[in-house]
Protein backbone atom coordinates (compact mmCIF):
# COMPACT_ATOMS: atom_id res chain seq x y z
CA UNK A 1 0.00 0.00 0.00
CA UNK A 2 2.92 2.31 0.61
CA UNK A 3 4.10 1.97 -2.98
CA UNK A 4 0.68 2.80 -4.32
CA UNK A 5 0.62 5.85 -2.16
CA UNK A 6 4.03 7.02 -3.41
CA UNK A 7 3.07 6.45 -7.03
CA UNK A 8 -0.13 8.43 -6.48
CA UNK A 9 1.83 11.25 -4.86
CA UNK A 10 4.25 11.36 -7.78
CA UNK A 11 1.39 11.58 -10.26
CA UNK A 12 -0.27 14.31 -8.30
CA UNK A 13 3.03 16.19 -8.06
CA UNK A 14 3.53 15.95 -11.82
CA UNK A 15 0.04 17.20 -12.37
CA UNK A 16 0.51 20.28 -10.20
CA UNK A 17 4.17 20.99 -11.17
CA UNK A 18 4.76 19.96 -14.82
CA UNK A 19 8.29 21.49 -14.92
CA UNK A 20 9.51 19.43 -11.98
CA UNK A 21 8.10 16.25 -13.54
CA UNK A 22 10.06 16.88 -16.75
CA UNK A 23 13.30 17.18 -14.76
CA UNK A 24 12.48 14.07 -12.75
CA UNK A 25 11.60 12.20 -15.93
CA UNK A 26 15.03 13.11 -17.38
CA UNK A 27 16.94 12.17 -14.19
CA UNK A 28 16.34 8.42 -14.09
CA UNK A 29 17.71 7.66 -17.59
CA UNK A 30 20.92 9.63 -16.84
CA UNK A 31 21.36 7.86 -13.54
CA UNK A 32 20.58 4.59 -15.22
CA UNK A 33 23.10 5.42 -17.94
CA UNK A 34 25.82 6.11 -15.33
CA UNK A 35 24.96 2.92 -13.47
CA UNK A 36 25.46 0.97 -16.69
CA UNK A 37 28.71 2.79 -17.42
CA UNK A 38 30.28 2.06 -14.02
CA UNK A 39 30.03 -1.30 -12.31
CA UNK A 40 30.93 0.11 -8.91
CA UNK A 41 31.82 3.32 -7.12
CA UNK A 42 35.48 2.29 -7.13
CA UNK A 43 35.41 1.76 -10.89
CA UNK A 44 33.82 5.16 -11.35
CA UNK A 45 36.50 6.80 -9.18
CA UNK A 46 39.32 5.10 -11.10
CA UNK A 47 37.89 6.01 -14.49
CA UNK A 48 37.35 9.61 -13.46
CA UNK A 49 40.91 9.88 -12.13
CA UNK A 50 42.23 8.41 -15.39
CA UNK A 51 40.15 10.82 -17.44
CA UNK A 52 41.35 13.71 -15.27
CA UNK A 53 45.00 13.00 -16.22
CA UNK A 54 45.88 10.60 -13.47
CA UNK A 55 47.29 8.13 -16.01
CA UNK A 56 50.70 9.83 -16.28
CA UNK A 57 52.43 7.13 -14.19
CA UNK A 58 50.79 4.48 -16.36
CA UNK A 59 51.95 6.24 -19.52
CA UNK A 60 55.52 6.27 -18.20
CA UNK A 61 55.28 2.58 -17.29
CA UNK A 62 53.81 1.80 -20.73
CA UNK A 63 56.70 3.66 -22.37
CA UNK A 64 59.23 1.76 -20.23
CA UNK A 65 57.55 -1.53 -21.12
CA UNK A 66 57.68 -0.65 -24.84
CA UNK A 67 61.38 0.24 -24.52
CA UNK A 68 62.08 -3.05 -22.75
CA UNK A 69 60.09 -4.96 -25.35
CA UNK A 70 62.06 -3.30 -28.15
CA UNK A 71 65.34 -4.04 -26.35
CA UNK A 72 64.33 -7.70 -25.94
CA UNK A 73 63.48 -7.93 -29.65
CA UNK A 74 66.88 -6.45 -30.52
CA UNK A 75 68.67 -8.85 -28.18
CA UNK A 76 66.67 -11.76 -29.56
CA UNK A 77 67.81 -10.81 -33.05
CA UNK A 78 71.44 -10.70 -31.88
CA UNK A 79 71.10 -14.09 -30.19
CA UNK A 80 69.59 -15.56 -33.37
CA UNK A 81 72.53 -14.18 -35.40
CA UNK A 82 75.04 -15.66 -32.92
CA UNK A 83 73.28 -19.04 -33.04
CA UNK A 84 73.40 -18.99 -36.83
CA UNK A 85 77.12 -18.12 -36.74
CA UNK A 86 77.77 -20.95 -34.28
CA UNK A 87 75.86 -23.40 -36.48
CA UNK A 88 77.95 -22.34 -39.48
CA UNK A 89 81.14 -22.78 -37.46
CA UNK A 90 79.97 -26.21 -36.27
CA UNK A 91 79.39 -27.29 -39.87
CA UNK A 92 82.87 -26.03 -40.84
CA UNK A 93 84.49 -27.88 -37.94
CA UNK A 94 82.63 -31.09 -38.85
CA UNK A 95 83.86 -30.81 -42.44
CA UNK A 96 87.41 -30.20 -41.26
CA UNK A 97 87.25 -33.22 -38.96
CA UNK A 98 85.97 -35.38 -41.81
CA UNK A 99 88.82 -34.17 -44.02
CA UNK A 100 91.36 -34.85 -41.27
CA UNK A 101 89.98 -38.35 -40.71
CA UNK A 102 90.03 -39.07 -44.44
CA UNK A 103 93.65 -37.90 -44.64
CA UNK A 104 94.60 -40.07 -41.66
CA UNK A 105 92.92 -43.08 -43.27
CA UNK A 106 94.79 -42.38 -46.50
CA UNK A 107 98.14 -42.13 -44.67
CA UNK A 108 97.44 -45.30 -42.70
CA UNK A 109 96.67 -47.12 -45.94
CA UNK A 110 99.95 -45.88 -47.43
CA UNK A 111 101.84 -47.04 -44.30
CA UNK A 112 100.15 -50.45 -44.55
CA UNK A 113 101.35 -50.78 -48.14
CA UNK A 114 104.88 -49.81 -47.08
CA UNK A 115 104.92 -52.37 -44.24
CA UNK A 116 103.64 -55.06 -46.61
CA UNK A 117 106.66 -54.44 -48.85
CA UNK A 118 109.08 -54.79 -45.91
CA UNK A 119 110.33 -58.14 -44.74
CA UNK A 120 108.12 -59.62 -42.01
CA UNK A 121 110.84 -59.60 -39.34
CA UNK A 122 111.78 -55.93 -39.91
CA UNK A 123 108.10 -54.86 -40.02
CA UNK A 124 107.49 -56.81 -36.80
CA UNK A 125 110.28 -54.94 -35.01
CA UNK A 126 108.97 -51.51 -36.08
CA UNK A 127 105.28 -52.29 -35.45
CA UNK A 128 106.24 -53.61 -32.03
CA UNK A 129 107.66 -50.23 -31.04
CA UNK A 130 105.03 -47.79 -32.38
CA UNK A 131 101.78 -46.71 -30.75
CA UNK A 132 99.37 -49.63 -30.34
CA UNK A 133 96.41 -47.85 -32.02
CA UNK A 134 98.53 -46.94 -35.02
CA UNK A 135 99.90 -50.48 -35.25
CA UNK A 136 96.36 -51.88 -35.15
CA UNK A 137 95.20 -49.44 -37.85
CA UNK A 138 98.12 -50.43 -40.07
CA UNK A 139 97.51 -54.16 -39.54
CA UNK A 140 93.80 -53.69 -40.29
CA UNK A 141 94.60 -52.15 -43.69
CA UNK A 142 97.10 -54.87 -44.64
CA UNK A 143 96.38 -58.07 -46.50
CA UNK A 144 95.67 -60.89 -44.06
CA UNK A 145 98.65 -62.97 -45.22
CA UNK A 146 101.12 -60.07 -44.71
CA UNK A 147 99.67 -59.17 -41.29
CA UNK A 148 99.93 -62.82 -40.18
CA UNK A 149 103.62 -63.00 -41.16
CA UNK A 150 104.37 -59.79 -39.24
CA UNK A 151 102.52 -60.97 -36.10
CA UNK A 152 104.35 -64.31 -36.36
CA UNK A 153 107.71 -62.50 -36.20
CA UNK A 154 106.76 -60.27 -33.23
CA UNK A 155 107.43 -60.97 -29.58
CA UNK A 156 104.72 -63.22 -28.23
CA UNK A 157 103.39 -60.68 -25.65
CA UNK A 158 103.30 -57.79 -28.12
CA UNK A 159 101.54 -59.95 -30.74
CA UNK A 160 98.99 -61.05 -28.13
CA UNK A 161 98.25 -57.45 -27.11
CA UNK A 162 97.84 -56.33 -30.72
CA UNK A 163 95.63 -59.30 -31.51
CA UNK A 164 93.39 -58.63 -28.50
CA UNK A 165 93.14 -54.92 -29.32
CA UNK A 166 92.54 -55.74 -32.99
CA UNK A 167 89.64 -58.04 -32.08
CA UNK A 168 87.86 -55.19 -30.28
CA UNK A 169 88.62 -52.67 -33.03
CA UNK A 170 85.69 -50.52 -34.09
CA UNK A 171 85.96 -50.67 -37.87
CA UNK A 172 84.51 -47.69 -39.65
C-alpha positions as CSV (number, residue, x, y, z in Angstrom):
1,X,0.0,0.0,0.0
2,X,2.9,2.3,0.6
3,X,4.1,2.0,-3.0
4,X,0.7,2.8,-4.3
5,X,0.6,5.9,-2.2
6,X,4.0,7.0,-3.4
7,X,3.1,6.5,-7.0
8,X,-0.1,8.4,-6.5
9,X,1.8,11.3,-4.9
10,X,4.2,11.4,-7.8
11,X,1.4,11.6,-10.3
12,X,-0.3,14.3,-8.3
13,X,3.0,16.2,-8.1
14,X,3.5,16.0,-11.8
15,X,0.0,17.2,-12.4
16,X,0.5,20.3,-10.2
17,X,4.2,21.0,-11.2
18,X,4.8,20.0,-14.8
19,X,8.3,21.5,-14.9
20,X,9.5,19.4,-12.0
21,X,8.1,16.3,-13.5
22,X,10.1,16.9,-16.8
23,X,13.3,17.2,-14.8
24,X,12.5,14.1,-12.8
25,X,11.6,12.2,-15.9
26,X,15.0,13.1,-17.4
27,X,16.9,12.2,-14.2
28,X,16.3,8.4,-14.1
29,X,17.7,7.7,-17.6
30,X,20.9,9.6,-16.8
31,X,21.4,7.9,-13.5
32,X,20.6,4.6,-15.2
33,X,23.1,5.4,-17.9
34,X,25.8,6.1,-15.3
35,X,25.0,2.9,-13.5
36,X,25.5,1.0,-16.7
37,X,28.7,2.8,-17.4
38,X,30.3,2.1,-14.0
39,X,30.0,-1.3,-12.3
40,X,30.9,0.1,-8.9
41,X,31.8,3.3,-7.1
42,X,35.5,2.3,-7.1
43,X,35.4,1.8,-10.9
44,X,33.8,5.2,-11.4
45,X,36.5,6.8,-9.2
46,X,39.3,5.1,-11.1
47,X,37.9,6.0,-14.5
48,X,37.4,9.6,-13.5
49,X,40.9,9.9,-12.1
50,X,42.2,8.4,-15.4
51,X,40.2,10.8,-17.4
52,X,41.4,13.7,-15.3
53,X,45.0,13.0,-16.2
54,X,45.9,10.6,-13.5
55,X,47.3,8.1,-16.0
56,X,50.7,9.8,-16.3
57,X,52.4,7.1,-14.2
58,X,50.8,4.5,-16.4
59,X,52.0,6.2,-19.5
60,X,55.5,6.3,-18.2
61,X,55.3,2.6,-17.3
62,X,53.8,1.8,-20.7
63,X,56.7,3.7,-22.4
64,X,59.2,1.8,-20.2
65,X,57.6,-1.5,-21.1
66,X,57.7,-0.6,-24.8
67,X,61.4,0.2,-24.5
68,X,62.1,-3.0,-22.7
69,X,60.1,-5.0,-25.4
70,X,62.1,-3.3,-28.2
71,X,65.3,-4.0,-26.3
72,X,64.3,-7.7,-25.9
73,X,63.5,-7.9,-29.6
74,X,66.9,-6.4,-30.5
75,X,68.7,-8.9,-28.2
76,X,66.7,-11.8,-29.6
77,X,67.8,-10.8,-33.0
78,X,71.4,-10.7,-31.9
79,X,71.1,-14.1,-30.2
80,X,69.6,-15.6,-33.4
81,X,72.5,-14.2,-35.4
82,X,75.0,-15.7,-32.9
83,X,73.3,-19.0,-33.0
84,X,73.4,-19.0,-36.8
85,X,77.1,-18.1,-36.7
86,X,77.8,-21.0,-34.3
87,X,75.9,-23.4,-36.5
88,X,78.0,-22.3,-39.5
89,X,81.1,-22.8,-37.5
90,X,80.0,-26.2,-36.3
91,X,79.4,-27.3,-39.9
92,X,82.9,-26.0,-40.8
93,X,84.5,-27.9,-37.9
94,X,82.6,-31.1,-38.8
95,X,83.9,-30.8,-42.4
96,X,87.4,-30.2,-41.3
97,X,87.2,-33.2,-39.0
98,X,86.0,-35.4,-41.8
99,X,88.8,-34.2,-44.0
100,X,91.4,-34.9,-41.3
101,X,90.0,-38.4,-40.7
102,X,90.0,-39.1,-44.4
103,X,93.7,-37.9,-44.6
104,X,94.6,-40.1,-41.7
105,X,92.9,-43.1,-43.3
106,X,94.8,-42.4,-46.5
107,X,98.1,-42.1,-44.7
108,X,97.4,-45.3,-42.7
109,X,96.7,-47.1,-45.9
110,X,100.0,-45.9,-47.4
111,X,101.8,-47.0,-44.3
112,X,100.1,-50.5,-44.6
113,X,101.4,-50.8,-48.1
114,X,104.9,-49.8,-47.1
115,X,104.9,-52.4,-44.2
116,X,103.6,-55.1,-46.6
117,X,106.7,-54.4,-48.8
118,X,109.1,-54.8,-45.9
119,X,110.3,-58.1,-44.7
120,X,108.1,-59.6,-42.0
121,X,110.8,-59.6,-39.3
122,X,111.8,-55.9,-39.9
123,X,108.1,-54.9,-40.0
124,X,107.5,-56.8,-36.8
125,X,110.3,-54.9,-35.0
126,X,109.0,-51.5,-36.1
127,X,105.3,-52.3,-35.4
128,X,106.2,-53.6,-32.0
129,X,107.7,-50.2,-31.0
130,X,105.0,-47.8,-32.4
131,X,101.8,-46.7,-30.8
132,X,99.4,-49.6,-30.3
133,X,96.4,-47.9,-32.0
134,X,98.5,-46.9,-35.0
135,X,99.9,-50.5,-35.2
136,X,96.4,-51.9,-35.1
137,X,95.2,-49.4,-37.9
138,X,98.1,-50.4,-40.1
139,X,97.5,-54.2,-39.5
140,X,93.8,-53.7,-40.3
141,X,94.6,-52.2,-43.7
142,X,97.1,-54.9,-44.6
143,X,96.4,-58.1,-46.5
144,X,95.7,-60.9,-44.1
145,X,98.7,-63.0,-45.2
146,X,101.1,-60.1,-44.7
147,X,99.7,-59.2,-41.3
148,X,99.9,-62.8,-40.2
149,X,103.6,-63.0,-41.2
150,X,104.4,-59.8,-39.2
151,X,102.5,-61.0,-36.1
152,X,104.4,-64.3,-36.4
153,X,107.7,-62.5,-36.2
154,X,106.8,-60.3,-33.2
155,X,107.4,-61.0,-29.6
156,X,104.7,-63.2,-28.2
157,X,103.4,-60.7,-25.6
158,X,103.3,-57.8,-28.1
159,X,101.5,-59.9,-30.7
160,X,99.0,-61.1,-28.1
161,X,98.2,-57.5,-27.1
162,X,97.8,-56.3,-30.7
163,X,95.6,-59.3,-31.5
164,X,93.4,-58.6,-28.5
165,X,93.1,-54.9,-29.3
166,X,92.5,-55.7,-33.0
167,X,89.6,-58.0,-32.1
168,X,87.9,-55.2,-30.3
169,X,88.6,-52.7,-33.0
170,X,85.7,-50.5,-34.1
171,X,86.0,-50.7,-37.9
172,X,84.5,-47.7,-39.7
